[in-house]
C-alpha cells in the first residue's frame, strides 16, 4: 500500500510586513483589583483616593507599594527606602530612622487622605507593617 500523500504549507511571518488580516492577536489581561491606578490617581472601588499632594512621602509610599501590577506583596524597609531616595527623598542616617519615616508615612496616609484610603479590606490590613522586616501590601482581586 503506498504512503498517504501529505501536503506541507510553510508560512513565513515577517512582523513588519504582516497583512492586516494575518496580524497576530495578542491580549493582555489585567485583573481588576480593589485599589487601582490611572495616571497618577489612585482609586478604591472606583472612587478617587484624595491625596493632598503627590510629592508627599505617603503618596510615594502608596505608589511604591502599588508597583507596576497593583498585585501587592511584601516590600522590605530597605527596598522602600531605596525607592524613596530615587524619588528625591533624603537618605536617613540609620535603620531606625528608615523605619520611623515609613511608619510616619503610613500614619499620615490615613490622616491626610481624608479617610478615602481603606484601612482594611475584608478584615485584612491593606498596609500591614511586619515588625523589623518591612511592609505587606494587600490588594485583592475584585470578584468577577
PyMOL commands that set and color helices and strands:
alter all, ss='L'
color gray80, all
select helices_A, chain A and resi 15-17+20-22+57-66+77-86+95-112
alter helices_A, ss='H'
color red, helices_A
select strands_A, chain A and resi 35-38+41-44+47-48+72-76+120-121+124-125+127-130+134-138
alter strands_A, ss='S'
color yellow, strands_A
deselect
rebuild
show_as cartoon
